[in-house]
């Protein structure tokens, strides 16, 4: 059988910044002394897009569940 479902996740600006920091491309180590400027710029740009600071993501998932009958 196939099962499909949708989940809604609300991202805050802090959570999105944390997500960026968790990547190898934008980690605090890579950004080094530019991390503060990066964070301030990201906050400013995201606020311009969504003043509430909440970004809603709707993600769809599906999985197939099967089983094998045992031989009798």
C-alpha positions as CSV (number, residue, x, y, z in Angstrom):
1,X,0.0,0.0,0.0
2,X,1.1,3.5,-0.6
3,X,0.6,6.2,2.1
4,X,0.8,9.9,1.4
5,X,0.7,12.8,3.8
6,X,1.5,16.4,4.1
7,X,3.2,18.1,7.0
8,X,3.3,21.8,7.7
9,X,6.4,23.3,9.4
10,X,6.7,26.9,10.4
11,X,10.3,28.2,10.2
12,X,11.4,31.2,12.3
13,X,14.2,33.5,11.2
14,X,16.4,32.0,14.0
15,X,15.6,28.5,12.8
16,X,16.5,29.4,9.2
17,X,19.8,31.0,10.3
18,X,20.5,27.9,12.3
19,X,19.8,25.7,9.3
20,X,22.2,27.8,7.2
21,X,24.9,27.5,9.9
22,X,24.4,23.7,9.9
23,X,25.6,23.4,6.3
24,X,29.2,23.1,5.2
25,X,28.9,26.1,2.9
26,X,27.6,28.6,5.4
27,X,28.9,27.2,8.7
28,X,30.2,29.6,11.3
29,X,33.7,28.2,10.7
30,X,33.5,29.1,7.0
31,X,31.9,32.5,7.6
32,X,34.4,33.2,10.4
33,X,34.4,36.9,11.3
34,X,31.7,37.5,8.7
35,X,29.1,35.4,10.6
36,X,27.6,38.5,12.3
37,X,27.2,40.4,9.1
38,X,25.7,37.3,7.4
39,X,23.2,36.9,10.1
40,X,22.2,40.6,10.1
41,X,21.8,40.6,6.3
42,X,19.7,37.5,6.4
43,X,17.4,38.9,9.1
44,X,17.0,42.1,7.1
45,X,16.2,40.3,3.8
46,X,13.8,37.8,5.4
47,X,12.0,40.6,7.2
48,X,11.5,42.4,3.9
49,X,9.9,39.2,2.4
50,X,7.8,38.3,5.5
51,X,7.5,40.8,8.3
52,X,5.9,38.3,10.6
53,X,9.1,36.3,10.7
54,X,7.3,33.0,10.1
55,X,7.9,31.1,6.9
56,X,5.4,28.2,6.3
57,X,6.6,25.1,4.5
58,X,4.3,22.5,3.3
59,X,6.1,19.2,2.6
60,X,4.5,16.2,1.0
61,X,5.8,12.7,1.8
62,X,4.9,9.3,0.6
63,X,6.0,5.8,1.3
64,X,5.2,2.3,0.1
65,X,4.6,-0.4,2.7
66,X,4.8,-4.0,1.6
67,X,5.4,-7.3,3.1
68,X,6.3,-10.7,1.8
69,X,4.1,-13.6,2.6
70,X,6.0,-16.5,4.1
71,X,5.9,-19.8,2.3
72,X,3.6,-22.3,4.1
